[in-house]
Amino acid sequence: MKACLDCLPCLARNATELARRSARGDAELEGRIAAAGMRILGAAAEAGYPLPPPCYARQLMDNALEMCGGAVPDPWAEEKKKSTELALKLMERLDEIPGWARDAVAVNCDPPIAAGGTQFIASEFEKRLRLAIAGNILDFSIYADLDIAAAMETMKEAFRKPIDTAAVAELKRRMDEAKSILWIFDNCGEAVFDRLLIEPYRDKITLAVRGKPAFNDMTRAELEPSGLSHFIKCDSLVSNDDGVPGVVDETCGEEFRAAFSSADLIIAKGQANFETMSERTDKPIAFLFLAKCPVVCRAIGAEPKTIQVIFNT
């Protein structure tokens, strides 16, 4: 989906936050980075917004990193660390969530599901799916510094929200029947909960991360701290070699393109992946996210803060 006028306030916040993080207290540099970012957004408006919003976010990131001369290679590094630490603490307290039966849905308790397998019952699948999306509900860019109790209340919200049960059943069917699945991560912290849904399918899932720092999105560097290292075999991890907080085919590396092409099913977490791939029809894609952005809500006809399981085909 293409950007529009309503995307500008959010992108402008990205530009100012990048200026603040990259300048590290240098007021003159901060001003120059912010001004250059606003020019990027002005040019986008004059051109009629031909690109998806995450592409402009990447232009803002590139601008900030270049102008700070590499002094801050990853402006969100500390936030990503805090997000992962908070998520791991929450994982230890899942039993506090009504509707979550840890003894029945514990990580590592199920055998891997081979192509066509049906060992994983629907109710357990929905619980894992809700928690995998709950990380997106929590939005660690907002909650990383909150206390654990406040964060837990937000997690509980995932079990109170309505969900399209037909879409959940369809997702389970597609994941069970697929011989190979490409799982495209979104934010750090959120990825800790993705483990719950990845685990039963781990023998046929390839994990995909961003190739460069892309705000608070997952890269190779965050896999081990997130507890995902044991999922990785020599051929089950790919990087898209890109820093767009989404997936743009033209700027992704060959390894990622090959993994995308060979997968039977693509699972894409988060709004940015939806924004950059919603119009693709070359592969079946399941988008899993919380509808937070008003532009996305209008595009899909959804209420804000609703759980979305959407298929492109």
C-alpha positions, 0 to 999 in steps of 0.5 A: 500500500502506498503512503498518503498525507495521513502518514506524514505525522507518523513519519515526521515523528520518526524523523525527529526521533532519529535526529534526537537519537543520532545527534546524541546531544549535539543540538546543531547536528540534531537540527540539520538531521531533522531538517533533512528528514523533513525535506525527504518527506516534503519531496515524497508529498510533492511526488504524490507518495509513490512508495509504501510508508516503510520505504520513507522510514528507511530513507529517514534512517539512511539520512540520519546514519549518514549525517551522524557519520556512523557514530550511532550505527543502530539508534534503537539498540538499547530499546531493542535490548530492553524490549527483549528483556521485558518480553522474557520476563513476561514469558515467565508469567504467562500463567497469570493470563486468564485463558492461557494453560501453560501446562498444555501449551508450553514451549517445547512440549509438542513434537514438530509438525511435518507437512500435513501433520495435525497433532496440534489442536485448534484451541492450542493453536489459537492461544499461541497465535494470540500471544504471538500477536500480543507482542505487537499489541504491547508495542515495545516502542511504547512499553519498554520502560513500563513496569512488568505489571502494566505490561502484563495487563496489556498482554492480557488484553490479547485474550479479551479481544475478538478474533476471526476464528475462521481465519485462525482455522485457515491459518492452521490448515495452511501451516499444517499442510505447507511443506516449507514456511518463511516466517518474517519477523517484525519487532524485537520483544515481539519475536520472543512470543513468536517462538510459541507459534514457531516451535511446533512447526520449527522443522519446516520454518525458515526465519527471516530478519532485517539485514540492517538496523531498521528502527526496533525490528529484528536483525541477526544480532537479536536472535540469540538474546530472544531465545531463538538460536536453538531454532536455527539450522544452517539453512533455516535463517535468512536476512533480507540484506535490507533496512526497510522496516518491511519487505521490498522485493527490489531491495532485498538480497538474492538469498532472501528472494530465493527463500521467499520464492521456494516457500509454500507459505509466507507468514509476515508479522506486523503492520510494516510487512503488511504495508509493503507486501499487501499487494503481492500475489506471487506467493500466499502470505498470511499477515499477522498484526494488530491494526494500530495505524488509522491508514491501515484500519481504513484500508482493511475496514477494521477497528483500531487495536483489533487482531488481524489474520489476513491472507493476500490470496 
